[in-house]
Amino acid sequence: MERQEHRYMDDEQEEHTIGSLDTSMDRYLEHHELWRKRIPQDGSSLFRAVSEDLFSTQVHHYDVRLKCIEYMELNTNEYSPLITMPLSKYLTHLKDPTTPGGMLEVEALARCYRVRILVYSGKDHDPVECQYGSKTIMLSLIGYQFDRVITEERRRLLGIVQ
């Protein structure tokens, strides 16, 4: 069976195939001795990435999502002004595993897990930082999809383990 290539254009209008690791984001990260560890590209990519970093597995991604939602429910006054619909409706929609998380959820996750989250979203920008603890989780954001970002040293260790 012949492999089909699915092509897309990234934010810099560079053409890539799905699965390509030679995007401008990858080159930027490599320059900083970092590496993008791919996460399944679905509505749960943020929660999968955080689950994998915290628990060494993506299996708990829906629990991570629910903890984020619970935290936002408990802190309604902080999150209601940041969205254009009633928070309860927003959070009901967010319970659907096909609904992607965004930067609002990144901030809530950093707070509820008391971690520092860095999000790399462009090759010419420093990462966005949500600092609520000493443990650091690094993510990349391309479009609506999150991947983990790990150090080159961590990547080598993962290669040895596998």
Secondary structure, DSSP 8 states (H G I E B T S, - for coil): ------EEE-TT--EEETT---SHHHHHHHHTTEEEE----STTHHHHHHHHHHHSSSTTHHHHHHHHHHHHHHTHHHHGGGSSS-HHHHHHHHTSTTS---HHHHHHHHHHHT-EEEEE--TTS--EEEESSSSEEEEEEETTEEEEEEEHHHHHHHHHH-
